[in-house]
Amino acid sequence: MPPTIPHAGELRRQALTTLFPGFEGTAAPPPWVLRLGAEGLGGVVLFGRNVDPARGDRGVGELTAALHDAGLLVAIDEEGGDVTRLDAARGSSLPGNAALGTVDDPALTEQVAAELGARLKSCGIDLNLAPVADVDTHAGNPVIGVRSFGSDPDLVARHVAAFVRGQQRHGVGATAKHFPGHGGTSEDSHLTVPVLGTGIDDIRRTDLPPFRSAVKADVKVVMTAHVRIPVLDPELPATLSPVVTGILRDELGFDGVVMTDGLDMHAISRTSGHVEAGVLALAAGVDALCVGGDTTGPELVEKMAQALVDAVLSGRLPAARLAEAASRVNQLRAWSRQLVPQVPASGAAAHAARRAVISRGDVLLTRPALVIELHDEPSLAAGDVPWGVGAPLTARLPGTVVVQMSANDADPATVIAQHPEARVVVCVRGVRRRPWQARLVAAVRRSRPDVIVVDHDSGTPGEVLGTHHVVAYGAARVTAEAAADILSGRGQAG
């Protein structure tokens, strides 16, 4: 006897429950979001465009209250470090994963994540799309880097588990991403379909341990990677592939919500497309479709929901699979509504930042400096968030001059000549991927051998750092402030 297919209205409700779009605006949800919420929409994803800097967390809380009234889950991508939405206007108040991995104190990581979880809960956030569980194994990776806890699978695994425990303590679901691993790729899935060409033994040894650790820590969500792994599936990226079921469900034993990375990313939107990818992802074992990275309107949401309904009616997508996906999202909603005690901030984030930032050589400034910040196009994951030691150092040493230079500014000699008495500080970010920064640092060093290099990344070659340097392990505001404390003599050098 064939399985019973729910009526069209119930199929539509289940299809909408799997969808998590984004929207424009900071003051109130658009009418279409509230309407679809009443009809079963699963949730929404907030971005920096939804945060009014003038109103801060209070404004976010008012926005999420209206979304909750419509029955929606509210997700956000608040990793800390280079990737922040709540602090997109001024830089993150949390050290990033690379900084936490450098300190390698899982108890401290758990405290930092708990501090974040308390803040998110107070803002009405139900689900955070963090932590990154990728292992940073490719020096040229353009999108992971300092978003990872490090290059050692065991280190990454213990910090992923600590982050999950700390954040979920406050009733905010954690998301381990990007399954089964994005750290070993040389391309960015925002722009193309990266390929992870390693063998299955390497994947199990290097990429999977952090996800296994997250599952053991009862992580509520795992996010897929739009990465093609030929040894697992020669054609489809992981988001659309049966590896979701074969490895994540069957091998690792995960029974929570599987969510896609943003379907607007070019690895999906310019290949399968949003609508077809939604059907393929659900069929592969995914439960929630993240479609909010760019401006998403009701037309796209309706098309995706209808495609899922049509897929069930045509037999492409089993009715039981759609029902299972919607059920998992609803279980996450029920879990997120639990009452948890409110705990004040512990100061763990600032403490972790001070422990992470290190210095070598003579980096003490006795007078206002010339700070040259080397700026390039930001990654699409992070967006255009302020970074650099210039602003916090100016606050500590008034009279400090900050100059931003790009790849088109090949010779800093003119700028340096205008400040003959000032010691030069050069801020670099992503030298592994941007050789022009190394060349510019070398040019500065030829005229000013005592130049101080501040690295807002990790893994920068020693010849670039030179004798006098500070390493901040990411571009968070809080680690830039710790670096400025060291340069101005207010902090202790590590």
C-alpha positions as CSV (number, residue, x, y, z in Angstrom):
1,M,0.0,0.0,0.0
2,P,1.6,3.4,-1.0
3,P,2.3,5.9,1.8
4,T,-0.4,8.5,2.4
5,I,0.5,12.0,1.2
6,P,-0.7,14.9,3.3
7,H,-3.1,17.3,1.7
8,A,-1.7,20.3,-0.2
9,G,-2.1,22.7,2.7
10,E,-0.1,20.6,5.1
11,L,2.6,20.0,2.5
12,R,2.9,23.7,2.0
13,R,3.2,24.3,5.7
14,Q,5.9,21.6,6.0
15,A,7.8,23.0,3.0
16,L,7.7,26.5,4.5
17,T,9.0,25.1,7.8
18,T,12.3,24.1,6.2
19,L,13.0,27.6,4.9
20,F,15.1,30.3,6.6
21,P,15.2,33.5,4.5
22,G,16.8,36.9,5.3
23,F,15.1,40.3,4.9
24,E,15.9,44.0,4.8
25,G,15.2,46.3,7.7
26,T,16.1,47.0,11.3
27,A,12.9,48.4,12.9
28,A,10.2,45.7,12.1
29,P,9.9,42.6,10.0
30,P,8.4,43.1,6.5
31,P,4.7,42.1,6.2
32,W,5.6,39.1,4.0
33,V,7.8,37.6,6.7
34,L,5.0,37.9,9.3
35,R,2.4,36.5,6.8
36,L,4.6,33.5,5.9
37,G,5.3,33.0,9.6
38,A,1.6,32.5,10.2
39,E,1.6,30.0,7.4
40,G,4.4,27.9,8.8
41,L,7.8,29.6,7.8
42,G,10.5,28.0,9.9
43,G,12.6,31.0,10.7
44,V,14.8,33.8,9.5
45,V,18.5,34.7,9.5
46,L,19.6,38.1,10.7
47,F,22.6,39.9,9.1
48,G,24.4,43.1,9.7
49,R,21.8,44.9,7.6
50,N,19.2,44.1,10.4
51,V,21.2,45.7,13.2
52,D,20.8,49.4,13.8
53,P,24.1,50.6,15.4
54,A,22.4,53.4,17.1
55,R,20.0,51.1,18.9
56,G,22.3,48.1,19.3
57,D,21.2,45.0,21.1
58,R,18.0,46.7,22.3
59,G,16.9,47.2,18.8
60,V,17.7,43.6,17.9
61,G,15.6,42.5,20.8
62,E,12.6,44.5,19.7
63,L,13.0,43.0,16.2
64,T,13.2,39.5,17.4
65,A,10.2,39.9,19.7
66,A,8.1,40.6,16.7
67,L,9.5,37.6,14.9
68,H,8.8,35.4,17.8
69,D,5.2,36.6,17.9
70,A,5.0,35.3,14.4
71,G,6.2,31.9,15.6
72,L,9.6,32.1,13.8
73,L,13.0,30.9,14.9
74,V,15.7,33.6,14.7
75,A,19.2,32.7,13.6
76,I,22.3,34.8,13.2
77,D,25.9,34.3,12.1
78,E,27.9,35.5,15.1
79,E,31.2,33.7,15.1
80,G,33.2,36.4,16.8
81,G,36.6,37.5,15.5
82,D,36.4,38.4,11.8
83,V,32.7,37.4,11.4
84,T,30.2,39.4,13.3
85,R,26.7,40.8,12.7
86,L,25.8,42.3,16.1
87,D,29.0,44.3,16.0
88,A,29.3,44.8,12.3
89,A,29.6,48.6,12.6
90,R,32.7,48.5,14.9
91,G,34.2,45.1,15.0
92,S,33.6,42.1,17.2
93,S,33.8,42.1,21.0
94,L,34.8,38.5,20.9
95,P,38.1,37.0,20.0
96,G,37.9,34.7,17.0
97,N,38.5,31.0,16.9
98,A,42.2,31.3,15.9
99,A,42.8,33.4,19.0
100,L,41.0,30.9,21.3
101,G,42.8,28.0,19.6
102,T,46.1,29.7,20.2
103,V,45.4,30.0,23.9
104,D,44.2,26.4,23.9
105,D,42.2,26.6,27.1
106,P,38.9,24.8,26.4
107,A,37.5,26.0,29.7
108,L,38.1,29.6,28.6
109,T,36.6,28.9,25.2
110,E,33.5,27.5,27.0
111,Q,33.3,30.7,29.1
112,V,33.6,32.9,26.0
113,A,30.9,31.0,24.3
114,A,28.7,31.2,27.3
115,E,29.2,34.9,27.4
116,L,28.1,35.0,23.8
117,G,25.2,32.8,24.4
118,A,23.9,35.0,27.2
119,R,24.1,38.1,24.9
120,L,22.4,36.3,22.1
121,K,19.6,35.1,24.3
122,S,19.1,38.6,25.7
123,C,18.7,39.7,22.0
124,G,16.1,37.1,21.3
125,I,18.4,34.9,19.1
126,D,17.5,31.2,19.0
127,L,20.2,29.8,16.8
128,N,23.8,30.9,16.1
129,L,25.5,29.7,13.0
130,A,28.7,29.0,14.8
131,P,31.2,27.5,15.7
132,V,33.3,26.9,12.6
133,A,34.4,23.3,12.9
134,D,36.7,23.3,9.9
135,V,40.4,22.4,10.3
136,D,42.7,25.0,8.7
137,T,44.9,22.8,6.6
138,H,45.4,24.9,3.4
139,A,47.5,28.0,3.7
140,G,45.8,29.5,0.7
141,N,42.3,29.0,1.8
142,P,40.5,32.3,1.1
143,V,37.5,31.9,3.4
144,I,38.3,29.8,6.5
145,G,41.8,30.8,7.9
146,V,41.4,32.5,11.3
147,R,37.8,31.4,11.5
148,S,39.1,28.0,12.4
149,F,40.5,27.1,15.8
150,G,43.6,25.8,14.1
151,S,45.3,23.1,12.0
152,D,45.3,20.3,14.5
153,P,42.1,18.2,14.3
154,D,42.2,17.2,18.0
155,L,42.7,20.9,19.1
156,V,39.8,22.0,16.9
157,A,37.6,19.1,18.2
158,R,38.0,20.0,21.8
159,H,37.3,23.7,21.2
160,V,34.3,23.0,19.0
161,A,32.8,20.9,21.8
162,A,33.6,23.6,24.4
163,F,32.0,26.3,22.3
164,V,28.9,24.2,21.8
165,R,28.5,23.5,25.5
166,G,29.1,27.1,26.5
167,Q,26.7,28.6,24.1
168,Q,23.9,26.1,24.4
169,R,24.0,26.5,28.2
170,H,22.0,29.6,27.6
171,G,19.4,28.0,25.3
172,V,20.9,29.2,22.1
173,G,21.5,26.5,19.6
174,A,25.0,26.0,18.2
175,T,25.8,25.1,14.6
176,A,28.9,23.2,13.7
177,K,30.0,24.1,10.2
178,H,30.9,23.4,7.3
179,F,30.3,19.6,7.1
180,P,32.3,17.6,6.1
181,G,35.0,20.2,6.0
182,H,35.9,23.4,4.1
183,G,39.4,24.0,5.7
184,G,41.4,22.1,3.1
185,T,40.1,23.9,0.0
186,S,41.8,26.6,-2.0
187,E,38.6,28.3,-3.2
188,D,35.6,30.1,-1.7
189,S,32.2,28.5,-2.1
190,H,30.7,32.1,-2.1
191,L,32.2,32.3,-5.6
192,T,32.6,28.8,-7.0
193,V,32.4,25.1,-6.1
194,P,35.6,24.3,-4.2
195,V,37.0,20.8,-4.4
196,L,38.4,18.8,-1.5
197,G,40.6,16.3,-3.2
198,T,41.8,14.2,-0.3
199,G,41.1,10.5,0.3
200,I,38.5,9.1,2.7
201,D,41.1,8.1,5.3
202,D,42.4,11.7,5.4
203,I,38.9,13.1,5.7
204,R,38.1,10.8,8.6
205,R,41.5,11.6,10.3
206,T,41.5,15.4,9.7
207,D,38.1,16.8,8.8
208,L,35.6,14.7,10.7
209,P,36.9,14.7,14.3
210,P,35.5,18.2,15.1
211,F,32.1,17.2,13.8
212,R,32.2,14.0,15.8
213,S,33.1,16.0,18.9
214,A,30.3,18.5,18.2
215,V,27.8,15.6,17.9
216,K,28.9,14.2,21.2
217,A,28.4,17.6,22.8
218,D,24.8,17.5,21.6
219,V,25.1,20.3,19.0
220,K,21.7,21.2,17.8
221,V,22.6,22.0,14.1
222,V,25.2,21.0,11.6
223,M,25.6,23.2,8.5
224,T,26.8,21.6,5.2
225,A,29.5,22.8,2.9
226,H,29.0,23.6,-0.7
227,V,32.2,21.7,-1.4
228,R,32.6,18.8,-3.8
229,I,34.5,15.8,-2.5
230,P,35.2,13.4,-5.4
231,V,36.0,10.5,-3.1
232,L,32.6,10.8,-1.6
233,D,30.5,12.1,-4.5
234,P,32.1,12.8,-7.9
235,E,29.3,15.1,-9.0
236,L,27.4,16.9,-6.2
237,P,28.6,19.2,-3.5
238,A,28.1,17.9,0.0
239,T,25.0,20.1,0.6
240,L,23.2,18.1,-2.2
241,S,24.8,14.8,-1.7
242,P,23.8,11.6,0.2
243,V,27.0,12.0,2.3
244,V,24.7,14.0,4.6
245,T,22.9,10.7,5.4
246,G,25.8,8.3,4.9
247,I,28.4,10.0,7.1
248,L,26.7,12.6,9.3
249,R,23.6,10.5,10.2
250,D,24.8,6.9,9.9
251,E,28.5,7.2,10.8
252,L,28.5,10.1,13.3
253,G,25.0,9.5,14.7
254,F,23.7,13.0,14.4
255,D,20.0,13.3,14.8
256,G,19.5,17.1,15.0
257,V,18.8,19.7,12.3
258,V,21.0,19.7,9.2
259,M,21.0,23.1,7.6
260,T,22.5,24.2,4.3
261,D,25.0,27.0,4.0
262,G,23.5,30.0,2.2
263,L,22.0,28.8,-1.1
264,D,22.6,32.3,-2.5
265,M,26.3,31.4,-2.6
266,H,27.5,31.0,-6.2
267,A,28.4,27.3,-5.6
268,I,24.7,26.7,-5.5
269,S,22.9,29.7,-7.0
270,R,24.9,29.7,-10.2
271,T,24.9,25.9,-10.6
272,S,21.7,24.1,-9.5
273,G,19.9,27.3,-8.5
274,H,18.0,28.0,-5.3
275,V,14.8,26.1,-6.2
276,E,16.3,22.9,-7.6
277,A,19.0,22.9,-4.8
278,G,16.2,23.0,-2.2
279,V,14.7,19.8,-3.5
280,L,18.0,18.0,-3.9
281,A,19.2,19.0,-0.4
282,L,16.0,17.8,1.3
283,A,16.2,14.5,-0.7
284,A,19.8,14.1,0.5
285,G,18.9,14.4,4.2
286,V,19.0,18.2,4.9
287,D,16.3,19.7,7.1
288,A,16.6,23.4,6.8
289,L,17.4,25.6,3.8
290,C,19.3,28.9,4.5
291,V,18.4,31.3,1.8
292,G,19.1,34.6,3.4
293,G,22.6,35.8,2.5
294,D,21.4,38.2,-0.1
295,T,18.2,40.1,-0.2
296,T,15.5,37.5,-0.2
297,G,11.9,38.3,-1.1
298,P,8.6,36.4,-0.8
299,E,8.7,35.4,-4.5
300,L,11.8,33.2,-4.0
301,V,10.5,31.7,-0.8
302,E,7.2,30.9,-2.5
303,K,8.9,29.3,-5.5
304,M,11.1,27.1,-3.2
305,A,8.1,26.0,-1.1
306,Q,6.1,25.2,-4.1
307,A,9.0,23.2,-5.6
308,L,9.1,21.1,-2.5
309,V,5.4,20.4,-2.6
310,D,5.6,19.6,-6.3
311,A,8.5,17.2,-5.7
312,V,6.5,15.3,-3.1
313,L,3.5,15.1,-5.4
314,S,5.6,13.9,-8.3
315,G,7.4,11.3,-6.2
316,R,10.9,13.0,-6.4
317,L,10.8,13.7,-2.7
318,P,9.3,11.2,-0.3
319,A,6.5,12.8,1.8
320,A,8.1,11.2,4.9
321,R,11.4,13.0,4.2
322,L,9.7,16.4,4.1
323,A,7.7,15.6,7.2
324,E,10.9,14.5,9.0
325,A,12.7,17.7,8.1
326,A,9.8,19.9,9.3
327,S,9.6,17.9,12.5
328,R,13.3,18.4,13.3
329,V,12.9,22.2,12.8
330,N,9.9,22.2,15.1
331,Q,11.8,20.3,17.7
332,L,14.6,22.9,17.6
333,R,11.9,25.6,18.0
334,A,10.5,23.8,21.1
335,W,14.0,23.4,22.6
336,S,14.9,27.1,22.0
337,R,11.8,28.2,23.9
338,Q,13.0,26.7,27.2
339,L,13.6,29.0,30.1
340,V,17.2,29.4,31.2
341,P,18.7,31.5,34.0
342,Q,20.2,34.9,32.9
343,V,23.9,35.1,33.8
344,P,25.8,38.4,33.6
345,A,28.8,38.8,31.3
346,S,31.9,37.3,32.8
347,G,34.6,39.3,31.1
348,A,35.9,36.1,29.5
349,A,36.1,37.5,26.0
350,A,38.5,40.3,27.0
351,H,40.6,38.0,29.1
352,A,40.9,35.5,26.3
353,A,41.9,38.3,23.9
354,R,44.7,39.5,26.3
355,R,46.0,35.9,26.6
356,A,45.9,35.3,22.8
357,V,47.7,38.4,21.6
358,I,51.5,38.0,21.6
359,S,54.5,40.3,20.9
360,R,58.1,39.9,20.1
361,G,61.0,42.4,20.0
362,D,60.7,46.1,20.9
363,V,57.1,47.0,20.3
364,L,56.7,49.7,23.0
365,L,55.7,53.1,21.6
366,T,56.8,56.1,23.5
367,R,55.2,58.7,21.3
368,P,52.4,58.9,18.7
369,A,53.0,56.6,15.8
370,L,52.3,56.3,12.1
371,V,50.0,53.4,11.5
372,I,49.7,52.0,8.0
373,E,46.8,49.6,7.6
374,L,46.9,47.4,4.6
375,H,43.3,47.0,3.4
376,D,42.0,44.6,0.7
377,E,38.6,43.4,-0.3
378,P,37.0,41.7,2.7
379,S,35.9,38.1,2.4
380,L,32.3,37.6,1.6
381,A,31.8,35.6,4.8
382,A,33.0,38.5,7.0
383,G,31.8,41.5,5.0
384,D,33.1,45.1,5.4
385,V,33.7,45.2,9.2
386,P,36.1,47.8,10.6
387,W,39.4,46.3,11.7
388,G,43.0,47.3,12.5
389,V,44.9,48.6,15.5
390,G,44.8,52.2,14.3
391,A,41.6,53.4,16.1
392,P,42.3,51.8,19.5
393,L,45.9,53.0,19.4
394,T,44.9,56.5,18.6
395,A,42.6,56.5,21.6
396,R,45.6,55.5,23.7
397,L,48.2,57.6,22.1
398,P,46.5,60.8,20.8
399,G,48.3,62.2,17.8
400,T,48.8,58.9,16.2
401,V,48.2,59.1,12.4
402,V,46.4,56.3,10.6
403,V,46.7,55.8,6.9
404,Q,45.0,53.0,4.9
405,M,46.8,51.6,1.9
406,S,45.8,49.1,-0.7
407,A,47.4,46.9,-3.4
408,N,47.4,50.0,-5.7
409,D,49.7,51.9,-3.3
410,A,52.9,50.2,-4.1
411,D,55.3,52.7,-2.5
412,P,54.7,53.9,1.1
413,A,57.8,56.2,1.0
414,T,55.9,59.4,0.5
415,V,53.7,58.7,3.6
416,I,56.6,57.8,5.7
417,A,58.6,60.9,4.7
418,Q,55.8,63.1,5.9
419,H,56.2,61.7,9.5
420,P,60.0,61.5,10.1
421,E,59.8,61.4,13.9
422,A,57.0,58.8,14.2
423,R,57.7,55.1,14.5
424,V,55.9,53.1,11.9
425,V,53.4,50.4,12.6
426,V,52.1,48.3,9.7
427,C,48.9,46.3,10.1
428,V,48.6,43.2,7.8
429,R,45.8,40.8,7.2
430,G,45.9,37.7,5.0
431,V,49.5,37.9,3.8
432,R,49.3,34.2,2.9
433,R,46.8,35.1,0.2
434,R,47.9,38.7,-0.6
435,P,51.6,38.9,-1.5
436,W,51.4,42.6,-2.1
437,Q,51.2,43.1,1.6
438,A,54.6,41.3,2.1
439,R,56.1,43.5,-0.6
440,L,54.9,46.7,1.1
441,V,56.1,45.6,4.5
442,A,59.5,45.0,2.9
443,A,59.5,48.4,1.4
444,V,58.7,50.0,4.7
445,R,61.4,48.0,6.5
446,R,64.1,49.2,4.1
447,S,63.7,52.8,5.2
448,R,62.5,52.0,8.8
449,P,64.2,48.9,10.1
450,D,62.4,49.3,13.5
451,V,59.0,49.0,11.9
452,I,56.4,47.1,14.0
453,V,54.2,44.7,12.2
454,V,50.8,43.9,13.7
455,D,49.4,40.7,12.2
456,H,45.6,40.5,12.3
457,D,45.7,37.0,11.0
458,S,47.8,33.9,11.8
459,G,50.4,32.0,9.9
460,T,52.1,35.1,8.4
461,P,55.7,34.2,7.4
462,G,58.4,35.2,9.8
463,E,60.3,37.3,7.3
464,V,57.2,39.5,7.0
465,L,56.7,39.8,10.7
466,G,60.4,40.6,11.3
467,T,62.1,41.3,14.6
468,H,59.4,43.5,16.1
469,H,55.8,42.3,15.8
470,V,52.5,41.7,17.5
471,V,50.2,38.8,16.4
472,A,46.5,39.4,17.1
473,Y,45.1,36.1,15.6
474,G,42.2,37.7,13.8
475,A,40.6,41.0,13.2
476,A,38.2,41.3,16.1
477,R,38.0,44.7,17.8
478,V,38.8,43.1,21.2
479,T,42.1,41.6,20.0
480,A,43.0,44.9,18.3
481,E,42.4,46.6,21.6
482,A,44.6,44.1,23.3
483,A,47.3,44.7,20.7
484,A,47.0,48.5,21.2
485,D,47.4,48.0,25.0
486,I,50.7,46.2,24.4
487,L,52.0,48.8,22.0
488,S,51.1,51.7,24.3
489,G,52.5,50.0,27.4
490,R,49.1,49.3,29.0
491,G,49.2,45.5,28.4
492,Q,51.6,42.7,29.2
493,A,53.5,41.3,26.3
494,G,53.0,37.6,25.7
